[in-house]
Amino acid sequence: MAPLSATHVELFAVQPRVSLEDYASPEAFAERHRTLARRIDQMRARDASGRPLYPALAVWPEVVGAPLGVMGHLHRVRRARTTQAAMFRVALAEALSLATAALRHRPASMEECLYVATAARVHRAMWLTFSGIARDHGLWVVGGSALLPSNRLGADTPDFAPVSARTYNTSYTFSPEGRCVAVTRKVNLVPTQEDVVRLSPGRPEELEAVPTPFGRLGTLICYDGFREPHTSREPSFVPAAQVLDALGVDIIAQPSANAWPWDGPWAFNDPGESQLRREQWFNEGLYSQLAALRHVRYAVNPQLVGSFFDNVFEAPSLILERVRPGEVRVLAQAADPRGEDILHVTVPLPSPPEALSPRASSSAAR
């Protein structure tokens, strides 16, 4: 098959509205996201023979795979009101697996013990789902994220053997051949959320620039795309967009999941501040720093929406462009911060910023 034209690239931000039922089984999870991938396939530009005209990148949101640890236990956790309660019920049912994990890996916490005990099936469900979508639809895919230890067997396999019990907010990138070509671990952990569930931070020096037909691709998981920390108690915070820019990245994928009310007051306002979460997202997030970057031209920022247990996610997905130094524009934004959607833009690459004339569309859920 002849390579697709690299004069343009199609960018997709996938905004699924999730529920607990999506995690009943590996098959349920895969079909839920294959349904979205089929919608992406219908939106792609094609030639007279029906073949895609351009390469395409589809990005799924952060923690879309985090609840996969409850697979096979929905009847036990369905009435749980909190994530902690659900984890406790799964732990009781998986007592033997937890004991084995504890002996092998000496986890520092019960949360890490549960993560490592369920990691093989979580990894397999994520890997097979998004590798299959990439391969079957000829897409570059950033498959959201899940909570996983490092894999001793490497990135490009559905099999899994944990290096240790240290667990990261982890994202996989797949080529159109279904190969896993990059693993991204979140560097900055969100205070009051990720720092209390025993996750470990990734290392900024491990962030990657992946060569593609449409330029270098890098992934920042949500908070890593912000220019400053949420609080004054995060001395190790790293503005990771600058790291990717220094690597010559052209497109940033930023899988996100906002767990605060989108239209409510920002949880970490300083005394005297009154900004809303939706204002803070633009004031301190990737939008606020894209203009100052030298290499990054586009950012694809999908959001998770919906709920499970005590987690409620809401925010509109975005696709951004650095038009020229000092100027950023929103190419596409989801109309409903709580509804399912797929954002789609087609942009030329590579080309001088002044010559760009993107075509955008949005496919809301029916």
Backbone torsions as a table, in degrees:
resi	resn	phi	psi	omega
1	MET	NA	130.6	-178.4
2	ALA	-66.5	144.9	178.5
3	PRO	-64.1	146.9	179.4
4	LEU	-72.4	153.9	178.8
5	SER	-62.6	133.4	178.1
6	ALA	-99.5	19.3	175.4
7	THR	-74.1	-24.8	177.3
8	HIS	-135.7	162.8	171.1
9	VAL	-137.2	142.0	174.9
10	GLU	-98.6	128.4	-178.3
11	LEU	-112.5	130.7	-179.6
12	PHE	-125.2	129.4	171.5
13	ALA	-110.1	115.9	-173.6
14	VAL	-95.8	121.9	-178.3
15	GLN	-116.8	83.5	-179.3
16	PRO	-81.6	143.3	171.6
17	ARG	-96.2	108.8	-170.8
18	VAL	-96.4	158.9	172.3
19	SER	-145.6	168.9	-176.9
20	LEU	-59.6	-31.9	-177.8
21	GLU	-62.6	-23.4	179.2
22	ASP	-64.0	-16.3	-172.8
23	TYR	-112.2	20.7	-178.7
24	ALA	-64.4	-35.9	-176.1
25	SER	-159.0	165.1	175.2
26	PRO	-59.0	-35.7	-178.8
27	GLU	-68.0	-40.8	179.1
28	ALA	-64.1	-42.7	179.1
29	PHE	-63.6	-47.1	-178.4
30	ALA	-62.1	-44.9	-177.8
31	GLU	-66.8	-36.9	178.4
32	ARG	-57.2	-42.5	-175.6
33	HIS	-89.4	-24.1	171.6
34	ARG	-66.1	-32.8	175.7
35	THR	-60.7	-42.4	176.8
36	LEU	-66.8	-38.9	179.3
37	ALA	-64.5	-35.3	177.4
38	ARG	-65.7	-35.5	176.1
39	ARG	-66.2	-39.5	175.3
40	ILE	-59.1	-45.6	-178.5
41	ASP	-58.0	-37.6	-179.8
42	GLN	-70.9	-23.2	-177.4
43	MET	-87.6	-11.6	-173.8
44	ARG	-73.1	146.2	175.3
45	ALA	-71.4	137.7	-176.5
46	ARG	-135.6	156.4	176.9
47	ASP	-85.6	-175.2	-176.0
48	ALA	-62.9	-22.3	179.0
49	SER	-90.6	0.0	179.3
50	GLY	88.0	6.4	179.6
51	ARG	-87.4	143.7	178.2
52	PRO	-57.1	138.9	-179.4
53	LEU	-79.9	-36.3	-170.1
54	TYR	-131.2	157.3	170.2
55	PRO	-64.5	157.9	-176.3
56	ALA	-140.3	145.4	175.7
57	LEU	-119.6	126.4	176.5
58	ALA	-120.0	129.4	-175.9
59	VAL	-119.5	125.5	175.7
60	TRP	-94.5	163.0	-172.9
61	PRO	-84.4	164.7	176.8
62	GLU	-56.7	150.5	176.2
63	VAL	49.4	21.1	176.0
64	VAL	-62.4	-23.9	179.1
65	GLY	-102.8	0.6	-175.6
66	ALA	-59.7	-39.6	-178.7
67	PRO	-77.7	3.6	-178.0
68	LEU	-63.4	-16.3	176.3
69	GLY	-64.9	-16.4	179.6
70	VAL	-91.3	1.6	178.9
71	MET	-52.8	131.7	-179.2
72	GLY	84.9	-4.3	-177.1
73	HIS	-123.5	16.3	-176.3
74	LEU	-58.0	-36.1	179.6
75	HIS	-65.5	-23.2	179.1
76	ARG	-86.8	-32.6	-171.2
77	VAL	-106.1	-5.9	-171.9
78	ARG	-55.8	-35.9	-177.6
79	ARG	-94.5	3.8	177.8
80	ALA	-67.6	135.9	-177.9
81	ARG	-90.6	-20.4	-178.1
82	THR	-130.9	159.5	175.4
83	THR	-61.8	-40.2	179.6
84	GLN	-60.6	-41.9	178.8
85	ALA	-65.0	-40.6	178.7
86	ALA	-64.3	-43.6	179.2
87	MET	-61.4	-38.3	179.1
88	PHE	-63.8	-41.0	-179.6
89	ARG	-67.9	-39.1	176.2
90	VAL	-65.4	-40.7	-179.9
91	ALA	-60.7	-40.6	178.0
92	LEU	-62.3	-41.7	-178.9
93	ALA	-72.1	-24.4	-176.0
94	GLU	-107.8	30.8	-172.8
95	ALA	-56.0	-41.7	-179.3
96	LEU	-65.9	-44.5	178.4
97	SER	-62.5	-38.3	178.7
98	LEU	-66.9	-39.5	178.7
99	ALA	-63.1	-42.5	177.6
100	THR	-62.6	-44.7	179.2
101	ALA	-62.5	-39.5	-179.4
102	ALA	-64.5	-40.3	-180.0
103	LEU	-68.8	-39.6	-175.4
104	ARG	-78.6	-37.9	-166.9
105	HIS	-117.7	-7.2	177.1
106	ARG	48.6	55.9	-179.1
107	PRO	-63.3	151.0	-178.1
108	ALA	-83.2	-9.0	-177.3
109	SER	-151.7	163.3	176.1
110	MET	-65.5	-35.6	178.6
111	GLU	-60.8	-47.7	178.3
112	GLU	-61.4	-37.0	179.0
113	CYS	-61.8	-42.4	179.4
114	LEU	-70.1	-40.6	178.2
115	TYR	-58.4	-47.4	-175.4
116	VAL	-71.9	-30.3	179.6
117	ALA	-69.4	-31.1	-177.5
118	THR	-103.0	-0.1	-170.5
119	ALA	-60.7	-39.2	-174.7
120	ALA	-62.0	-42.5	-178.7
121	ARG	-78.2	-31.0	174.9
122	VAL	-64.6	-48.3	178.7
123	HIS	-58.9	-46.2	-177.6
124	ARG	-61.9	-42.9	179.5
125	ALA	-63.7	-43.6	178.4
126	MET	-65.0	-48.5	-175.1
127	TRP	-63.1	-50.3	-176.7
128	LEU	-67.2	-38.0	179.7
129	THR	-62.8	-53.9	-172.2
130	PHE	-83.6	-28.2	170.4
131	SER	-63.7	-42.7	180.0
132	GLY	-65.5	-41.1	177.3
133	ILE	-62.5	-45.7	179.7
134	ALA	-59.8	-47.6	-177.0
135	ARG	-68.4	-47.3	-173.3
136	ASP	-72.2	-24.8	-178.1
137	HIS	-113.7	5.1	177.0
138	GLY	62.2	43.1	-176.1
139	LEU	-114.1	150.4	158.4
140	TRP	-82.8	129.2	-173.4
141	VAL	-129.1	129.6	165.1
142	VAL	-103.8	110.7	-167.5
143	GLY	-87.0	50.8	177.4
144	GLY	58.4	-136.2	176.0
145	SER	-157.4	163.7	174.9
146	ALA	-145.4	169.7	-177.8
147	LEU	-97.7	107.2	-170.6
148	LEU	-142.3	144.3	167.0
149	PRO	-70.6	172.3	172.9
150	SER	-70.1	148.5	-177.4
151	ASN	-98.9	117.5	179.3
152	ARG	-64.1	-21.9	-177.2
153	LEU	-86.9	-2.8	179.9
154	GLY	97.2	178.3	-172.9
155	ALA	-82.3	-36.4	-165.9
156	ASP	-94.7	57.4	177.6
157	THR	-157.6	143.9	174.5
158	PRO	-76.7	-11.0	179.0
159	ASP	-80.7	156.5	-172.1
160	PHE	-145.6	133.8	171.9
161	ALA	-140.3	113.6	-173.9
162	PRO	-66.4	140.3	173.9
163	VAL	-69.6	-43.3	180.0
164	SER	-159.5	-174.6	178.9
165	ALA	-85.8	-6.8	177.6
166	ARG	-61.2	126.2	-170.7
167	THR	-119.5	139.5	-174.3
168	TYR	-125.3	154.0	167.0
169	ASN	-77.1	107.8	-162.1
170	THR	-120.0	134.5	177.9
171	SER	-122.0	139.7	177.2
172	TYR	-110.4	140.3	174.6
173	THR	-112.5	133.0	-177.2
174	PHE	-120.5	142.8	174.4
175	SER	-85.1	168.3	178.5
176	PRO	-63.3	-11.2	174.5
177	GLU	-86.4	-1.8	-178.1
178	GLY	84.9	9.6	179.1
179	ARG	-83.2	138.9	172.7
180	CYS	-82.6	112.1	-172.2
181	VAL	-105.9	-5.9	178.2
182	ALA	-161.2	147.2	173.3
183	VAL	-123.9	126.4	179.3
184	THR	-116.6	130.5	176.6
185	ARG	-114.5	129.5	-175.4
186	LYS	-60.2	130.4	-174.4
187	VAL	-86.3	-45.2	-176.1
188	ASN	-103.3	121.2	-179.6
189	LEU	-91.9	133.9	-175.0
190	VAL	-70.5	124.0	-179.6
191	PRO	-62.7	143.0	-178.2
192	THR	72.2	-4.5	179.0
193	GLN	-120.5	-72.4	-176.5
194	GLU	-79.3	-26.5	-179.0
195	ASP	-76.1	-9.8	-178.5
196	VAL	-104.9	-2.1	179.6
197	VAL	-112.6	22.7	170.3
198	ARG	65.3	34.7	172.1
199	LEU	-84.3	157.7	176.0
200	SER	-108.4	145.3	177.9
201	PRO	-78.4	144.6	171.4
202	GLY	-75.6	175.8	-178.1
203	ARG	-106.5	129.0	-177.7
204	PRO	-59.6	-30.0	-179.8
205	GLU	-70.4	-10.9	177.7
206	GLU	-93.3	-2.5	175.4
207	LEU	-64.3	143.2	-170.8
208	GLU	-120.6	152.9	168.3
209	ALA	-110.0	112.1	-175.2
210	VAL	-94.7	121.3	177.4
211	PRO	-70.6	133.6	177.8
212	THR	-136.4	170.9	176.7
213	PRO	-65.1	-14.8	-177.6
214	PHE	-114.0	20.5	178.2
215	GLY	114.7	-172.6	-178.9
216	ARG	-87.8	132.6	-176.9
217	LEU	-111.4	133.9	175.1
218	GLY	-132.6	154.3	-179.7
219	THR	-118.2	133.5	170.3
220	LEU	-123.6	125.1	-178.7
221	ILE	-87.5	107.0	173.1
222	CYS	45.5	-98.8	-174.1
223	TYR	-56.4	-25.2	178.4
224	ASP	-66.1	-15.5	178.1
225	GLY	-88.2	3.1	-179.1
226	PHE	-91.6	153.0	-174.7
227	ARG	-89.7	-15.2	-178.8
228	GLU	-147.5	157.7	-178.8
229	PRO	-72.2	156.3	178.1
230	HIS	-69.6	-28.7	-176.0
231	THR	-132.6	171.3	178.3
232	SER	-87.2	3.8	-176.5
233	ARG	-107.1	30.6	-178.5
234	GLU	-127.9	70.9	-175.1
235	PRO	-66.5	-19.7	-177.9
236	SER	-95.1	8.9	-179.8
237	PHE	-58.7	137.7	-179.4
238	VAL	-123.2	121.3	173.1
239	PRO	-73.4	86.1	-165.2
240	ALA	-70.8	-18.2	176.5
241	ALA	-60.1	-33.4	178.5
242	GLN	-67.7	-31.5	177.4
243	VAL	-65.2	-47.0	179.9
244	LEU	-67.0	-37.5	178.7
245	ASP	-61.6	-39.5	178.4
246	ALA	-66.2	-23.8	176.8
247	LEU	-84.0	-1.1	178.3
248	GLY	82.7	23.2	-179.1
249	VAL	-67.1	136.6	178.4
250	ASP	-95.3	-35.6	-177.8
251	ILE	-129.3	129.5	174.2
252	ILE	-104.2	127.7	167.4
253	ALA	-94.1	128.2	-178.2
254	GLN	-126.9	79.5	176.5
255	PRO	-62.8	130.4	-174.5
256	SER	-135.5	160.2	173.8
257	ALA	-152.6	107.3	-176.8
258	ASN	-93.1	116.9	-175.8
259	ALA	-99.0	9.7	176.2
260	TRP	-109.0	153.7	177.7
261	PRO	-56.2	124.0	-175.3
262	TRP	-62.0	-37.2	-177.7
263	ASP	-99.4	9.7	-179.0
264	GLY	-97.8	170.8	178.0
265	PRO	-60.3	143.3	179.5
266	TRP	-66.9	131.4	-172.7
267	ALA	-62.2	-26.2	-174.8
268	PHE	-114.1	30.4	174.2
269	ASN	-57.8	136.5	172.1
270	ASP	-73.5	160.8	177.2
271	PRO	-53.2	129.2	-178.9
272	GLY	93.1	-16.1	177.9
273	GLU	-82.6	150.5	-179.6
274	SER	-137.1	20.0	-176.4
275	GLN	-70.3	148.6	176.5
276	LEU	-86.2	162.7	178.4
277	ARG	-58.2	-44.4	-178.2
278	ARG	-63.4	-29.7	175.9
279	GLU	-75.1	-42.0	179.8
280	GLN	-61.8	-36.2	-179.6
281	TRP	-57.5	-42.1	-179.8
282	PHE	-82.2	-33.0	-177.7
283	ASN	-71.3	-32.3	-173.7
284	GLU	-122.1	-9.9	-175.9
285	GLY	-85.5	-161.5	-174.7
286	LEU	-62.0	-34.4	178.6
287	TYR	-55.6	-39.1	-174.1
288	SER	-74.3	-17.0	-177.6
289	GLN	-115.9	-10.4	-177.1
290	LEU	-59.1	-37.2	-177.6
291	ALA	-61.1	-29.3	-176.0
292	ALA	-91.0	-6.6	-179.8
293	LEU	-77.5	155.6	-175.0
294	ARG	-95.5	-34.1	-172.1
295	HIS	-111.3	-39.1	-174.4
296	VAL	-63.6	128.5	-179.8
297	ARG	-107.4	-35.2	-176.0
298	TYR	-132.9	152.1	173.5
299	ALA	-134.6	130.8	179.0
300	VAL	-112.3	113.8	-170.0
301	ASN	-123.5	84.1	177.6
302	PRO	-80.1	151.0	179.7
303	GLN	-119.5	144.1	170.1
304	LEU	-83.4	136.3	173.3
305	VAL	-130.3	159.6	-176.5
306	GLY	110.7	-162.5	-175.3
307	SER	-156.3	154.3	166.2
308	PHE	-152.4	136.6	-175.4
309	PHE	54.8	-127.8	-179.0
310	ASP	-95.3	14.4	-179.2
311	ASN	-99.1	123.7	175.5
312	VAL	-124.8	125.4	-175.8
313	PHE	-116.3	133.4	177.7
314	GLU	-155.9	132.4	176.3
315	ALA	173.2	151.0	178.2
316	PRO	-86.2	134.9	174.1
317	SER	-65.4	155.9	-177.2
318	LEU	-138.1	150.5	163.4
319	ILE	-127.6	123.8	-172.7
320	LEU	-115.5	156.6	176.9
321	GLU	-136.5	134.1	166.8
322	ARG	-87.3	104.0	-174.3
323	VAL	-68.2	-45.3	178.7
324	ARG	-161.1	167.9	179.1
325	PRO	-51.8	125.2	177.3
326	GLY	89.9	-0.6	-177.3
327	GLU	-135.1	127.5	179.1
328	VAL	-126.5	143.6	173.9
329	ARG	-135.0	155.7	176.3
330	VAL	-88.9	115.8	178.4
331	LEU	-79.6	-34.2	179.6
332	ALA	-155.8	144.2	177.1
333	GLN	-144.5	133.7	178.7
334	ALA	-62.3	137.3	-178.1
335	ALA	-72.3	-32.6	-175.4
336	ASP	-117.9	115.5	-179.2
337	PRO	-73.2	1.0	-178.7
338	ARG	-126.6	2.8	-176.9
339	GLY	-114.5	156.6	178.9
340	GLU	-69.1	144.2	-176.9
341	ASP	-162.7	161.7	169.8
342	ILE	-134.2	118.1	175.7
343	LEU	-88.9	146.2	-176.1
344	HIS	-146.5	125.1	170.1
345	VAL	-132.7	149.5	174.3
346	THR	-117.1	122.0	-175.7
347	VAL	-132.9	149.3	175.8
348	PRO	-73.3	143.7	173.7
349	LEU	-154.3	138.8	-16.8
350	PRO	-81.5	155.1	-178.5
351	SER	-169.6	150.8	177.2
352	PRO	-57.7	139.5	-177.9
353	PRO	-53.6	-34.4	-177.6
354	GLU	-64.5	-21.1	-175.4
355	ALA	-90.3	-2.9	-174.2
356	LEU	-74.5	138.5	174.1
357	SER	-143.7	76.5	-172.0
358	PRO	-67.6	150.4	173.0
359	ARG	-109.6	129.3	-174.9
360	ALA	-124.4	150.9	174.1
361	SER	-151.4	163.6	178.6
362	SER	-137.9	134.0	179.9
363	SER	-113.6	96.4	-180.0
364	ALA	-76.6	155.5	-179.2
365	ALA	-65.6	145.7	175.3
366	ARG	-105.3	NA	NA
